Amino acid sequence: MQQQTTPRIGTRQNRAPESPDVKLSKSLSYILRHAAAKEKLPIQHDGYMNVTQLLTHPRFRGITFPDIRRVVDTNSKNRFKLEYRGLDGLETANPDDPTGWWIRANQGHSVAVTDLDLEPITDPESCPVAVHGTYFDTWNKYIKIQGLSKMKRNHIHLAAGLAGESGVISGMRSSSDVYIYIDIKRAINDGIKFFKSENGVILTDGKDGVLDPQYFDKVVNKNGGRLQ
């Protein structure tokens, strides 16, 4: 008789079904951050996309503008921003009508966007904490030797504190179990540029897309144990 195995916690088989709003949030992230060109949807240099055009895409069949507004307004990480730009003869925004509305992701892009209203960080004192959340296997196999890489994204993402701390809404996954604290003062002094997005995520492309381990101030596990 074949031995029965118990599914591991967190596997796809026993994961709770995603809500419609979570699915919509993921679709918005995919399109706005990564796949505008692939999905043949026009995106502007500032990352904004016309909502009326977005809703014509098959991925958003059955989705209404109020659905999108709700996801934008309730997203705990403030991932998206809606802006009303109007049209000739239509100066008043209608919260139920997508006409004249535009949407963008605040950060996390792999597509080329050049004007995300990022705030340059020039004074290290204004950013006392910058930490990258990752996982032990990734840290042990790659990051501790090679440094942090932006990979396919435009920036390396850092948070202004640990997930759940006051004022920290985005910048790392809550499931991270390794925290890499960055010596941002040393990095800035070496000419590395840092920015803050509208939802408080600290962004950098390091040097040639990599933030070298020499800029790691300390590395700890989720229990506070030092790894470096």
FENGI-V717665 format. One record per backbone hydrogen bond with DSSP energy under -1.0 kcal/mol. NH is the residue of the N-H (numbers start at 1). CO is the residue of the C=O. If there is no record, write none. Layout:
nh:NH co:CO
nh:NH co:CO
//
This chain:
nh:11 co:8
nh:23 co:19
nh:24 co:20
nh:25 co:21
nh:26 co:22
nh:27 co:23
nh:28 co:24
nh:29 co:25
nh:30 co:26
nh:31 co:27
nh:32 co:28
nh:33 co:29
nh:34 co:30
nh:35 co:30
nh:39 co:35
nh:40 co:37
nh:41 co:36
nh:44 co:48
nh:47 co:44
nh:49 co:103
nh:51 co:101
nh:54 co:50
nh:55 co:51
nh:56 co:53
nh:57 co:54
nh:60 co:57
nh:61 co:58
nh:63 co:60
nh:68 co:64
nh:69 co:65
nh:70 co:66
nh:71 co:67
nh:72 co:68
nh:73 co:69
nh:74 co:70
nh:75 co:71
nh:78 co:75
nh:81 co:104
nh:83 co:102
nh:85 co:100
nh:86 co:100
nh:87 co:90
nh:90 co:87
nh:97 co:94
nh:101 co:98
nh:102 co:83
nh:103 co:49
nh:104 co:81
nh:106 co:79
nh:110 co:33
nh:111 co:33
nh:114 co:45
nh:115 co:45
nh:119 co:196
nh:121 co:194
nh:126 co:123
nh:127 co:124
nh:131 co:159
nh:132 co:180
nh:134 co:178
nh:139 co:135
nh:140 co:136
nh:141 co:137
nh:142 co:138
nh:143 co:138
nh:144 co:139
nh:145 co:142
nh:146 co:142
nh:147 co:143
nh:148 co:211
nh:150 co:209
nh:153 co:150
nh:154 co:109
nh:156 co:204
nh:158 co:202
nh:159 co:131
nh:165 co:162
nh:168 co:165
nh:176 co:173
nh:177 co:134
nh:178 co:134
nh:179 co:220
nh:180 co:132
nh:181 co:218
nh:182 co:130
nh:183 co:215
nh:184 co:182
nh:187 co:183
nh:188 co:184
nh:189 co:185
nh:190 co:186
nh:191 co:188
nh:192 co:187
nh:195 co:203
nh:196 co:119
nh:197 co:201
nh:200 co:197
nh:202 co:158
nh:203 co:195
nh:204 co:156
nh:207 co:210
nh:209 co:205
nh:210 co:207
nh:211 co:148
nh:215 co:212
nh:216 co:213
nh:217 co:181
nh:218 co:181
nh:220 co:179
nh:221 co:225
nh:222 co:177
nh:224 co:221
nh:227 co:219
nh:228 co:219
//
